[in-house]
Amino acid sequence: MVCTVWEDQIAKVVDPIDNRTRSFVMLGGKSTRWKAGAVKRGREAEAAISEALKSRVPVFGFRAVASGEDPANMTRHVKHIDLEHVYILKPHFGLAADDPRVRLNLEKELRERWKSPDVDALDTATLFELVDASGNVPGADWNPLLESAAGADGAAELRATAQAARIVLPYLVEHIRRQTDGIIEPLTYSDVAKMLGRLKADGNAYAQGMGKVLGEVTRLVDAGTSDWPEELRPPHITSIVVAKSGATAGLPSDGVKDYWPGFESLTPAEKRAKVRDEFDRILAYGDRWLQVLESVGLGSAPTPAVPDAANGTHKRYGWGGGESEEHKQLRLDVLARPELFDLKNTLLSETEYPLLSGDRLDVFFRTQACWVGVEVKSIRSGDDDLERGIYQCVKYLAVMRAQALIHEPPGTEIQVMAVLAVQKQLPDDLEELAMKLGVKWMVLPPGHFVQDRPA
């Protein structure tokens, strides 16, 4: 669909979040001032825009200058159209968490820009953001922001999917860059659809077809790194996009079977373990994701933040984001309080204590008769990471017992404990799991130590 966007009705505002100038326009409204032919044309425009949004047909806008000198009495005849500058019009329905109408005070700006007497048309119009378009315009087949138009041929759909994949890949890399504590917070198919601007008329994400886009992301990465040595090839970045609900909630779609043969035959617990392992590989891949972007001709993502000495650079904390403040504070609070574990006269109190297995304990205490290893999980940890913590304690207990057996003097009786310290109650199923495995845990909610901290 192609629309005329009147130059004098475009509201340009600076978004304070990133100091970026954004442009908006209202289309498809109706005014009580319109008469005869104007009413008919208004109804036709409203119906066309409504149908385009309902059918997910991309809406293009060509910038036009109206004839006449007095803005209040313009007849809206086209003086000239800028055919060299076309926009893709991205709809905003006022239902998103970040509604630009409210945050950017657009109502006031749009009314001031309108100037014509029929300003009441804004009350029923749809808000569109003007996004620079490129490619084969005004055809719809190239557009990555919205679903391909109905009836588009197979080649056109492939071009649209390929273009969308080139937008999604940097988005995934940037998401990984922002993770902390060695935990990836997965994205959902709806999250990616929203990022692309694939929205239904009610403002909710239209996630159908996202599997094809993610499959193209995988092919894009494979093609760009095909000549790399096998040991340097990247893990499967698209596995961080998972189902939001249903039997496969928290897991990638069936498309993973193309690169994980046999995945569908695994038990739910085995699938979660497989995904967690891939998440660890994705984080550990670190700055090489920037090289992947360069290899496919997408430049590079913003330079990752450099963790400070307190955060550490161990891969458990993830790429770029380091350790979260919540995790760091809980770790240090527990370190300062051996009495939580009925310990007195500690010989060693250490954080990030290395075990001979290559693991690191968040907190480790040693007395003459006792070893205690503590794994901490902050309020940021989801159920999946809490489950991981339970199994980490099983492993740490076994390794500490082995080390005590080998390195303590013969005949010495050493009590060894591994404890999970969390900031929220474990769900019932995880409490049951911890009890079955004999894992001790304690709940230290946020604010638990505030009174005890030095001023």
C-alpha atoms as one frame of an Amber mdcrd trajectory, in Angstrom:
protein
   0.000   0.000   0.000   1.269   3.490  -0.865   0.260   6.673   0.991   0.962
  10.374   0.679   2.735  11.797   3.736   2.315  15.559   3.942   5.569  17.288
   4.847   3.891  19.857   7.101   2.127  17.142   9.149   5.244  15.140  10.094
   6.117  15.490  13.795   9.852  15.180  14.452  10.918  14.610  18.060  14.212
  13.771  19.751  14.057  10.579  21.802  15.989  11.303  25.020  16.881   7.628
  25.471  19.336   7.578  22.576  19.224  11.207  21.340  17.789   9.953  18.032
  15.371  12.047  15.968  12.185  10.101  15.250   9.397  11.105  12.849   5.681
  10.367  13.181   2.505  11.000  11.239  -1.199  10.269  11.714  -3.174   8.651
   8.882  -6.640   7.238   8.324  -8.669   9.559  10.547 -11.928  11.376   9.765
 -13.122  14.883  10.538 -16.568  16.381  11.176 -15.480  19.284   8.962 -15.245
  17.155   5.845 -18.016  17.446   3.281 -19.127  15.495   0.211 -16.078  14.228
  -1.690 -13.769  14.729   1.279 -15.938  12.401   3.381 -15.850   9.750   0.669
 -12.075   9.986   0.239 -11.588   9.893   4.005 -13.655   6.727   4.348 -11.748
   5.087   1.506  -8.382   5.977   3.092  -9.496   4.730   6.510 -10.758   1.445
   5.049  -7.585   0.924   2.978  -5.269   1.500   5.939  -7.371  -0.744   8.172
  -7.294  -3.545   5.596  -3.524  -3.144   5.067  -2.854  -3.469   8.785  -5.255
  -6.384   9.154  -3.636  -8.198   6.222  -0.110  -7.232   7.329   0.571  -5.533
   4.017   3.487  -3.089   4.272   2.484   0.569   4.131   4.804   2.932   2.243
   4.717   6.710   2.401   6.025   9.199  -0.133   6.747  12.642   1.246   4.626
  15.309  -0.425   4.416  19.103  -0.222   0.939  20.633  -0.387   0.034  23.601
  -2.590  -0.978  26.924  -1.057   0.734  29.425   1.160  -1.611  29.469   4.186
  -1.308  26.200   6.184  -4.765  26.715   7.705  -6.421  26.881   4.289  -4.426
  24.399   2.220  -6.480  22.429  -0.260  -4.106  19.468   0.061  -3.388  19.427
  -3.623   0.074  18.000  -4.253   2.636  20.601  -5.178   5.332  17.965  -5.619
   6.245  14.478  -4.355   9.755  13.444  -3.363  10.080  10.156  -5.240  13.661
   9.762  -4.021  12.603   9.525  -0.384  10.173   6.803   0.606   9.326   5.631
   4.111   8.068   2.372   5.510   5.247   3.330   7.878   5.451   1.372  11.111
   2.165   1.458  13.066   1.952   2.216  16.795  -1.319   1.224  18.442  -0.737
   2.703  21.872  -0.663  -0.697  23.569   3.096  -1.290  23.733   5.009  -0.902
  26.988   6.917   1.960  25.358   4.078   4.035  23.895   5.657   7.020  22.064
   2.382   8.979  22.278   2.853   9.277  26.027   6.618   9.149  26.503   7.436
  11.643  23.721   4.351  13.834  24.233   3.379  13.266  20.606  -0.254  14.381
  20.900   0.807  17.979  21.484   3.475  17.905  18.765   1.156  16.381  16.149
  -1.613  18.876  16.808   0.809  21.764  16.526   2.123  20.409  13.225  -1.330
  19.736  11.734  -2.426  23.408  11.514  -5.359  22.636   9.194  -8.919  23.202
  10.581  -9.732  19.461  10.437  -7.449  18.676  13.393 -10.171  16.501  14.956
  -9.182  13.836  12.396  -6.298  13.038  14.754  -8.763  11.592  17.258  -9.528
   8.594  15.012  -6.297   8.297  13.025  -3.563   5.647  13.339  -0.096   6.697
  14.486   2.760   5.663  12.183   6.498   6.046  12.635   8.437   6.935   9.494
  11.312   4.530   8.939  13.681   4.995   6.027  12.982   2.385   3.354  15.406
   0.829   0.919  15.267  -1.868  -1.697  12.700  -2.436  -4.419  10.039   0.101
  -3.461   7.132   0.589  -3.573   6.763  -3.185  -3.915   6.154  -5.064  -0.697
   8.179  -8.189  -1.293  11.490  -6.867   0.045  10.272  -5.511   3.340  11.674
  -7.140   6.508   9.551  -5.172   8.964   6.172  -6.679   8.136   4.895  -9.979
   6.811   5.131 -10.345   3.034   2.011  -9.278   1.192  -0.528 -11.955   0.374
   0.141 -13.510  -2.974   3.843 -12.716  -3.029   5.787 -15.258  -5.068   8.276
 -17.682  -3.572  11.316 -15.700  -4.662   9.900 -12.534  -3.118   9.249 -14.332
   0.174  12.820 -15.644   0.225  14.178 -12.133  -0.314  12.042 -10.786   2.526
  13.167 -13.595   4.860  16.833 -13.062   3.970  16.535  -9.332   4.666  14.829
  -9.985   8.002  17.611 -12.422   8.989  20.207  -9.694   8.445  18.324  -7.509
  10.913  17.789 -10.274  13.481  21.402 -11.521  13.714  22.888  -8.270  15.138
  19.900  -8.084  17.486  20.722 -11.549  18.873  24.409 -10.658  19.269  23.510
  -7.466  21.126  21.185  -9.422  23.410  23.996 -11.850  24.291  26.329  -8.941
  24.983  23.974  -7.640  27.682  23.718 -10.843  29.730  25.194 -11.159  33.222
  26.103 -13.892  35.721  26.727 -16.413  32.958  22.960 -16.664  32.451  21.242
 -16.077  29.131  17.706 -14.778  29.475  16.121 -16.349  26.385  14.117 -14.384
  23.853  10.739 -15.579  22.605   9.523 -15.694  19.030   7.184 -12.827  19.938
  10.144 -10.753  21.164  11.866 -11.114  17.807   8.637 -10.407  15.906   8.151
  -7.174  17.881  11.710  -6.138  17.135  10.958  -6.552  13.422   7.717  -4.594
  13.775   5.547  -7.589  12.962   2.384  -6.583  14.793  -1.275  -7.420  14.608
  -3.908  -4.710  14.507  -4.269  -4.960  18.299  -0.566  -4.235  18.787   0.406
  -7.788  19.786   3.277  -9.566  18.076   2.642 -11.648  14.961   5.183 -14.443
  15.431   4.070 -16.756  12.621   6.907 -17.366  10.200   9.660 -16.461  12.662
  11.003 -20.005  12.434  11.832 -19.376   8.758  13.640 -16.153   9.633  15.694
 -17.868  12.347  16.484 -20.713   9.988  17.820 -18.134   7.555  19.922 -16.614
  10.360  21.526 -20.038  10.875  22.207 -20.387   7.141  23.633 -16.854   7.053
  26.077 -17.652   9.873  27.009 -21.013   8.357  27.749 -19.408   4.979  29.802
 -16.603   6.501  31.969 -18.940   8.578  32.123 -21.943   6.249  35.871 -21.523
   5.673  36.698 -21.164   9.384  38.471 -24.028  11.185  35.950 -26.333  12.821
  37.133 -25.459  16.328  36.379 -21.762  15.689  32.932 -22.215  14.180  30.233
 -20.488  16.260  27.603 -22.265  18.363  23.942 -22.020  17.352  22.928 -18.500
  18.297  19.288 -19.008  17.295  18.833 -21.476  20.159  18.383 -18.484  22.498
  14.953 -17.905  20.906  12.474 -20.204  22.642   8.769 -20.949  22.962   6.958
 -18.821  25.536   4.315 -21.347  26.577   3.060 -24.871  26.023   4.817 -28.197
  26.333   8.018 -26.811  24.775   8.162 -23.598  26.856  11.766 -22.488  27.303
  13.002 -24.630  24.403  13.801 -23.792  20.765  11.375 -24.937  18.088  11.556
 -28.204  16.170  13.918 -26.504  13.716  16.838 -27.332  16.030  16.671 -30.942
  14.876  18.404 -29.786  11.684  21.594 -29.076  13.652  20.932 -31.211  16.766
  19.955 -34.635  15.353  18.004 -36.671  17.886  16.988 -33.638  19.972  13.301
 -34.520  19.664  13.921 -37.935  21.238  15.486 -36.499  24.417  13.553 -36.258
  27.669  12.457 -32.754  28.748  15.255 -32.661  31.346  17.844 -33.714  28.739
  16.588 -31.042  26.341  16.973 -28.361  29.006  20.495 -29.570  29.752  21.367
 -29.470  26.047  20.051 -25.920  25.706  21.889 -24.755  28.860  25.129 -26.196
  27.513  24.632 -24.347  24.220  23.929 -21.125  26.129  27.268 -21.548  27.933
  29.025 -22.018  24.597  27.309 -18.939  23.172  28.486 -16.781  26.089  31.990
 -18.238  26.041  32.258 -17.406  22.313  32.591 -13.786  23.451  34.069 -11.185
  21.106  34.187 -13.666  18.257  30.490 -12.878  17.677  31.704  -9.517  16.348
  33.857 -11.371  13.835  30.793 -13.397  12.799  28.920 -10.173  12.052  31.848
  -8.934   9.984  32.061 -12.235   8.116  28.479 -11.873   6.859  28.895  -8.209
   5.915  27.053  -6.680   8.857  29.907  -4.750  10.435  30.152  -5.308  14.149
  27.969  -4.805  17.193  28.893  -2.131  19.771  32.111  -2.882  21.646  31.345
  -5.020  24.704  31.725  -3.459  28.109  34.975  -4.445  29.815  34.363  -6.134
  33.181  36.217  -4.515  36.070  38.521  -6.419  38.380  35.771  -6.944  40.945
  33.475  -8.493  38.381  36.157 -10.765  37.073  36.644 -12.093  33.582  35.890
 -15.744  34.200  33.519 -17.013  31.511  30.882 -17.985  34.087  29.867 -14.330
  34.238  29.134 -14.056  30.528  30.308 -11.841  27.714  30.346  -8.081  28.180
  27.930  -7.691  31.065  30.093  -9.361  33.731  28.589 -10.171  37.073  25.337
  -8.478  38.075  25.349  -6.255  41.140  22.755  -8.522  42.784  24.940 -11.618
  42.392  28.097  -9.820  43.470  26.496  -8.371  46.600  24.969 -11.708  47.640
  28.325 -13.430  47.137  30.137 -10.885  49.302  27.404 -10.871  51.959  27.619
 -14.645  52.335  31.428 -14.520  52.400  31.302 -12.126  55.362  29.018 -14.377
  57.416  30.414 -17.855  58.114  28.039 -17.992  61.087  25.236 -18.756  58.598
  26.760 -22.240  58.455  27.533 -22.525  62.184  31.238 -22.012  61.483  33.714
 -20.575  63.975  37.469 -20.024  63.767  37.600 -20.264  59.977  41.042 -20.900
  58.540  40.039 -19.770  55.063  37.191 -17.643  53.704  37.431 -17.082  49.974
  35.241 -16.117  47.033  35.671 -17.546  43.531  37.550 -20.472  45.073  38.993
 -22.811  42.382  38.342 -26.537  42.639  40.592 -29.106  40.991  37.731 -29.966
  38.618  38.122 -26.535  37.030  34.962 -25.194  38.680  34.846 -22.160  40.947
  32.869 -21.903  44.160  31.135 -18.591  44.760  32.109 -18.857  48.435  34.349
 -21.331  50.262  34.994 -21.729  54.006  37.472 -24.047  55.718  37.888 -24.811
  59.410  39.863 -27.530  61.145  36.910 -29.901  60.827  34.720 -28.600  58.037
  34.693 -27.542  54.374  31.695 -25.560  53.092  31.152 -24.576  49.465  28.336
 -22.165  48.607  26.720 -21.562  45.234  24.728 -18.316  45.215  21.809 -17.507
  42.931  20.507 -13.945  43.032  16.973 -12.698  42.564  17.744 -12.495  38.836
  17.934 -16.277  38.473  14.971 -18.012  36.896  13.802 -21.526  37.621  16.146
 -22.973  35.017  19.192 -21.434  36.687  17.982 -22.489  40.135  17.753 -26.059
  38.873  21.289 -25.718  37.541  22.374 -24.545  40.999  21.010 -27.701  42.616
  23.006 -29.912  40.278  26.075 -27.694  40.700  25.911 -28.379  44.443  25.771
 -32.133  43.788  28.935 -31.837  41.711  30.771 -29.502  44.100  30.025 -31.773
  47.055  31.521 -34.767  45.247  34.628 -32.835  44.177  35.236 -31.333  47.639
  34.884 -34.767  49.265  37.415 -36.157  46.802  39.863 -33.316  47.476  39.475
 -33.640  51.245  40.072 -37.390  50.995  43.272 -36.942  49.021  44.752 -33.780
  50.538  43.798 -33.833  54.227  46.040 -35.869  56.566  45.085 -39.554  56.793
  42.561 -40.273  59.493  41.300 -36.671  59.625  37.539 -36.487  59.848  36.338
 -33.639  57.682  32.695 -32.685  57.301  31.994 -31.452  53.767  28.908 -29.456
  52.793  27.666 -27.791  49.598  24.898 -25.243  50.093  22.725 -23.346  47.616
  21.998 -19.761  48.759  19.069 -18.173  46.910  17.110 -14.935  47.222  13.638
 -16.366  46.641  11.713 -19.489  47.549  12.360 -22.511  45.379   9.313 -23.686
  43.413   7.730 -26.858  44.807   9.216 -29.078  42.115  12.730 -27.758  42.749
  12.348 -28.163  46.526  11.405 -31.785  45.872  14.413 -32.188  43.566  16.793
 -30.703  46.144  15.461 -33.001  48.870  15.765 -36.094  46.653  19.387 -35.202
  45.884  20.210 -34.269  49.469  21.089 -30.679  48.542  20.928 -28.124  51.346
  19.608 -24.642  50.524  18.840 -21.417  52.313  16.701 -18.427  51.314  18.285
 -15.008  51.896  15.801 -12.531  50.392  16.923  -9.143  49.027  17.555  -6.784
  51.930  18.343  -9.615  54.342  21.841  -8.256  55.046  21.214  -4.525  54.669
  21.229  -3.827  58.420  24.559  -5.608  58.878  26.506  -3.905  56.113  29.079
  -1.299  57.137  27.927   2.276  56.476
